[in-house]
């Protein structure tokens, strides 16, 4: 079991630029020691027979391929309902000042 000393906690606090009270030092000493012992337990699990997995859903590609589509409307027809156009673009009010 990984047991941290108060000096270890103070060193971590110094590296993290934290000021800890005595109660916090004791609290973090217990909590981080518990976390480290759990990590030790996980490291002891035999995973040599498992294959690495990048995803578990079985989906191969969820996006459609990019392709150019011809619309049944011309640019002039599309711009008929716009209030104002300029050089082939819809002209809008300035958003940023």
C-alpha positions as CSV (number, residue, x, y, z in Angstrom):
1,X,0.0,0.0,0.0
2,X,1.4,3.4,-1.0
3,X,1.6,5.6,2.1
4,X,2.6,9.2,1.6
5,X,4.3,11.2,4.3
6,X,3.5,14.7,5.3
7,X,6.7,15.7,3.6
8,X,5.5,14.2,0.4
9,X,2.2,16.2,0.6
10,X,4.1,19.4,1.4
11,X,6.4,18.8,-1.6
12,X,3.3,18.3,-3.8
13,X,1.8,21.4,-2.4
14,X,4.9,23.4,-3.1
15,X,5.1,22.1,-6.7
16,X,1.4,23.0,-7.1
17,X,1.9,26.4,-5.4
18,X,-0.8,25.6,-2.8
19,X,-0.8,26.6,0.8
20,X,-2.3,23.9,3.0
21,X,-3.4,23.9,6.5
22,X,-2.5,21.1,8.9
23,X,-6.0,19.6,8.5
24,X,-5.7,19.7,4.7
25,X,-2.3,18.0,4.8
26,X,-3.7,15.1,6.9
27,X,-6.8,14.9,4.6
28,X,-4.8,14.9,1.4
29,X,-2.3,12.4,2.9
30,X,-5.1,9.9,3.4
31,X,-6.9,10.6,0.1
32,X,-3.9,10.5,-2.2
33,X,-2.6,7.4,-0.4
34,X,-6.0,5.7,-1.1
35,X,-5.9,6.7,-4.7
36,X,-2.3,5.4,-5.1
37,X,-3.2,2.1,-3.5
38,X,-6.1,1.7,-6.0
39,X,-3.8,2.5,-8.9
40,X,-1.4,-0.3,-7.6
41,X,-4.3,-2.6,-7.5
42,X,-5.2,-1.8,-11.1
43,X,-1.6,-2.3,-12.2
44,X,-1.7,-5.9,-10.8
45,X,-4.5,-6.9,-13.2
46,X,-3.4,-9.2,-16.0
47,X,-4.4,-7.6,-19.3
48,X,-1.9,-9.4,-21.6
49,X,-4.6,-11.4,-23.3
50,X,-6.8,-8.4,-24.1
51,X,-6.7,-6.6,-27.4
52,X,-6.5,-2.9,-27.4
53,X,-9.7,-1.1,-28.3
54,X,-10.2,2.4,-29.7
55,X,-14.0,2.3,-29.7
56,X,-16.6,-0.2,-28.7
57,X,-19.7,0.6,-30.8
58,X,-18.6,-1.3,-33.9
59,X,-19.4,1.7,-36.1
60,X,-16.8,2.3,-38.8
61,X,-17.7,5.7,-40.2
62,X,-20.5,8.0,-39.0
63,X,-19.8,10.8,-41.3
64,X,-20.8,11.1,-44.9
65,X,-18.3,11.6,-47.6
66,X,-17.8,15.2,-49.0
67,X,-19.3,15.6,-52.4
68,X,-20.3,18.5,-54.5
69,X,-24.0,18.7,-55.1
70,X,-25.7,20.8,-57.8
71,X,-28.7,22.7,-56.5
72,X,-31.8,23.0,-58.6
73,X,-31.7,26.8,-58.0
74,X,-29.5,29.5,-59.4
75,X,-27.8,32.0,-57.3
76,X,-30.1,34.7,-58.6
77,X,-33.2,32.7,-57.6
78,X,-31.7,32.1,-54.1
79,X,-31.0,35.8,-53.6
80,X,-34.5,36.9,-54.6
81,X,-35.7,37.1,-51.0
82,X,-32.7,38.7,-49.5
83,X,-32.9,42.4,-48.7
84,X,-29.5,43.4,-50.2
85,X,-26.7,41.7,-52.1
86,X,-23.2,42.9,-53.2
87,X,-20.7,41.1,-55.5
88,X,-22.5,37.8,-55.3
89,X,-22.9,37.8,-51.5
90,X,-25.7,38.6,-49.1
91,X,-25.1,42.0,-47.5
92,X,-25.8,42.2,-43.8
93,X,-25.3,44.8,-41.1
94,X,-22.0,44.9,-39.4
95,X,-21.9,42.6,-36.3
96,X,-18.7,43.8,-34.7
97,X,-17.9,47.5,-34.2
